[in-house]
Amino acid sequence: MKGNLFRDYAHEAGHVLGLAHGDRRAPVTGKHDTSGDTSTYMGISPSGNYSLPQLHWLGWTTKEELVQVNSAIDNGGSIDVTLRPMGTNADSTGGLLLGAVWEDPSTGRRLFISVPKPRTNNSNQIEGGTVFVHRSAKGVGCTGACMGALQMAWFSVKSNTEHDAFGIFIKPVSYTSRFIQEGGQRIEVFTSVTLRIRR
């Protein structure tokens, strides 16, 4: 390895564990930005973690931390889901979910909905409380560095509009946060995000 940052180590270790690069769908053009996902070590920018589909594929989440929403939304319904920010993927002490998952019945691909960071810091350009939607395959029979995830959408939890996430619609409903003082600045730290999901 030529790099000397922890991010370099985490990126290359991710490849050894079977992870492909974290790509991003450009919001204006719709083209794939190779390695452009800033929410994962598997992109080219600094990050603080792997993305939720990558953590799930590695087995670094538990089934109880994710909720599959198909049964609630596939027949025209909706569901409100309260998530905790992933942060460092520490165990939850409050019982909040880490993410929501919708499996597209026509393709078998999954959409993972998560909140990567509780607060804004200098590791990347992601603001605290930002909601991310990643698309990934199931990873069945995956060998080599094949488990990729595509960042499909992202939006602020403070937006009050419904967002099209390529098969489902997500609207922020509420959030909880607190403020801390750090280096003379007032920083908002998000502790939960509630989203309404429908198809």
C-alpha positions as CSV (number, residue, x, y, z in Angstrom):
1,M,0.0,0.0,0.0
2,K,1.2,3.5,-0.9
3,G,-1.3,5.3,1.3
4,N,-0.7,6.0,5.0
5,L,-4.2,6.9,6.1
6,F,-6.7,4.7,7.9
7,R,-9.1,5.2,5.0
8,D,-6.6,3.6,2.6
9,Y,-6.3,0.6,4.8
10,A,-10.1,0.3,5.2
11,H,-10.6,0.7,1.5
12,E,-8.1,-2.1,0.5
13,A,-9.3,-4.3,3.4
14,G,-12.8,-3.9,2.0
15,H,-11.6,-5.3,-1.4
16,V,-10.1,-8.3,0.4
17,L,-13.4,-8.9,2.1
18,G,-15.3,-8.8,-1.2
19,L,-16.4,-5.2,-1.5
20,A,-16.4,-3.4,-4.8
21,H,-16.1,0.4,-5.1
22,G,-19.0,2.6,-3.8
23,D,-20.4,4.3,-6.8
24,R,-22.8,7.3,-6.9
25,R,-25.6,8.2,-9.3
26,A,-25.1,11.8,-10.4
27,P,-28.3,13.7,-9.5
28,V,-28.4,15.8,-12.7
29,T,-27.2,13.5,-15.4
30,G,-28.1,10.1,-13.9
31,K,-24.7,8.8,-14.9
32,H,-22.6,6.6,-12.5
33,D,-19.8,8.4,-10.8
34,T,-17.3,5.6,-10.2
35,S,-16.2,5.5,-6.5
36,G,-18.1,8.8,-5.9
37,D,-20.1,7.6,-2.8
38,T,-18.7,9.7,0.1
39,S,-20.6,7.6,2.7
40,T,-18.2,4.6,2.4
41,Y,-14.6,3.8,2.7
42,M,-15.0,2.1,-0.7
43,G,-15.3,5.5,-2.5
44,I,-12.4,7.8,-3.2
45,S,-13.2,10.5,-0.6
46,P,-12.6,10.3,3.1
47,S,-15.3,8.6,5.1
48,G,-16.1,7.2,8.6
49,N,-17.6,3.8,7.7
50,Y,-18.8,1.5,5.0
51,S,-22.3,2.0,3.6
52,L,-25.2,0.1,5.1
53,P,-25.5,-2.5,2.3
54,Q,-21.8,-3.2,2.6
55,L,-22.0,-3.5,6.4
56,H,-25.0,-5.9,6.0
57,W,-23.2,-8.0,3.4
58,L,-20.2,-8.3,5.7
59,G,-22.4,-9.5,8.5
60,W,-21.6,-6.4,10.6
61,T,-25.3,-5.7,11.3
62,T,-27.9,-7.9,12.9
63,K,-31.3,-8.7,11.3
64,E,-33.0,-7.0,14.2
65,E,-31.3,-3.7,13.2
66,L,-33.0,-3.7,9.8
67,V,-36.6,-3.7,8.8
68,Q,-37.9,-5.0,5.5
69,V,-40.8,-2.8,4.3
70,N,-42.2,-4.8,1.4
71,S,-45.2,-6.2,3.3
72,A,-46.2,-2.7,4.5
73,I,-45.9,-0.8,1.1
74,D,-46.2,-3.2,-1.8
75,N,-50.0,-3.1,-1.8
76,G,-50.4,0.6,-1.6
77,G,-49.7,1.2,2.1
78,S,-47.0,3.2,3.8
79,I,-44.9,2.7,6.9
80,D,-43.2,5.1,9.3
81,V,-39.7,4.0,10.3
82,T,-37.5,5.6,12.9
83,L,-33.7,5.1,12.3
84,R,-30.6,5.9,14.3
85,P,-27.6,7.4,12.5
86,M,-25.0,4.7,11.7
87,G,-22.0,6.6,12.9
88,T,-19.4,4.0,13.9
89,N,-22.0,1.2,13.8
90,A,-22.0,0.9,17.6
91,D,-24.6,-1.3,19.2
92,S,-27.8,0.5,19.9
93,T,-28.8,1.1,23.5
94,G,-32.2,2.5,22.6
95,G,-33.5,-0.2,20.3
96,L,-33.7,2.1,17.2
97,L,-33.2,0.6,13.8
98,L,-30.1,1.0,11.7
99,G,-31.9,0.9,8.3
100,A,-34.9,0.0,6.2
101,V,-34.7,-2.3,3.2
102,W,-37.1,-2.6,0.2
103,E,-36.6,-5.5,-2.2
104,D,-37.7,-4.7,-5.8
105,P,-40.0,-7.6,-6.8
106,S,-39.2,-7.1,-10.5
107,T,-35.4,-7.1,-10.2
108,G,-34.6,-8.6,-6.9
109,R,-32.3,-5.7,-6.1
110,R,-32.5,-4.1,-2.7
111,L,-32.8,-0.4,-1.7
112,F,-31.1,0.3,1.7
113,I,-32.3,3.5,3.5
114,S,-30.0,4.8,6.2
115,V,-28.6,7.9,7.9
116,P,-24.8,7.6,7.8
117,K,-23.8,10.3,10.2
118,P,-25.2,11.8,13.4
119,R,-23.2,15.1,12.9
120,T,-21.3,17.0,10.4
121,N,-17.5,16.7,10.7
122,N,-14.5,17.2,8.5
123,S,-14.2,13.6,7.3
124,N,-16.4,14.2,4.2
125,Q,-19.1,16.5,2.8
126,I,-22.1,14.7,4.4
127,E,-24.1,16.7,6.8
128,G,-25.4,15.1,10.0
129,G,-28.9,13.7,9.6
130,T,-28.7,13.3,5.8
131,V,-30.7,10.3,4.5
132,F,-29.1,8.0,1.9
133,V,-30.6,5.4,-0.4
134,H,-28.3,2.7,-1.8
135,R,-29.1,0.1,-4.4
136,S,-27.4,-3.3,-4.2
137,A,-27.7,-6.8,-5.3
138,K,-28.3,-9.6,-2.9
139,G,-24.7,-10.8,-3.2
140,V,-25.7,-14.5,-3.5
141,G,-22.7,-16.6,-4.9
142,C,-20.5,-13.5,-4.8
143,T,-16.8,-14.2,-5.2
144,G,-14.0,-11.7,-5.4
145,A,-14.5,-7.9,-5.0
146,C,-18.1,-8.1,-6.3
147,M,-20.3,-6.5,-3.7
148,G,-20.9,-3.0,-5.0
149,A,-23.5,-0.5,-3.9
150,L,-24.8,2.5,-5.9
151,Q,-25.8,5.6,-4.0
152,M,-29.1,6.4,-5.7
153,A,-30.4,9.4,-3.6
154,W,-29.7,11.5,-0.6
155,F,-31.5,14.4,1.0
156,S,-31.7,16.4,4.2
157,V,-33.9,15.1,7.0
158,K,-35.0,18.7,7.4
159,S,-36.6,18.8,3.9
160,N,-40.4,18.5,4.0
161,T,-40.9,17.1,0.6
162,E,-41.3,13.5,-0.6
163,H,-38.3,12.1,-2.5
164,D,-38.4,9.6,-5.3
165,A,-36.0,6.8,-4.5
166,F,-36.3,4.8,-7.7
167,G,-39.2,2.5,-6.9
168,I,-40.3,3.9,-3.5
169,F,-41.0,7.4,-2.1
170,I,-39.5,8.7,1.1
171,K,-40.6,11.7,3.2
172,P,-38.9,12.9,6.3
173,V,-41.5,13.1,9.1
174,S,-39.5,14.1,12.2
175,Y,-36.2,13.9,13.9
176,T,-34.6,14.3,17.3
177,S,-31.3,16.1,17.9
178,R,-29.3,18.0,20.4
179,F,-26.6,20.7,20.2
180,I,-23.1,20.5,21.6
181,Q,-20.3,23.1,21.8
182,E,-17.0,22.1,20.1
183,G,-14.1,24.4,19.3
184,G,-16.3,27.4,19.8
185,Q,-19.0,26.2,17.4
186,R,-22.5,25.0,18.0
187,I,-22.9,21.6,16.4
188,E,-26.2,19.7,15.9
189,V,-26.1,16.0,16.7
190,F,-29.0,13.9,15.4
191,T,-30.2,11.0,17.5
192,S,-33.1,9.7,15.4
193,V,-34.8,10.3,12.0
194,T,-38.4,9.2,11.2
195,L,-39.3,8.6,7.6
196,R,-42.5,7.7,5.8
197,I,-42.0,5.2,3.1
198,R,-44.5,4.3,0.4
199,R,-44.4,2.8,-3.1
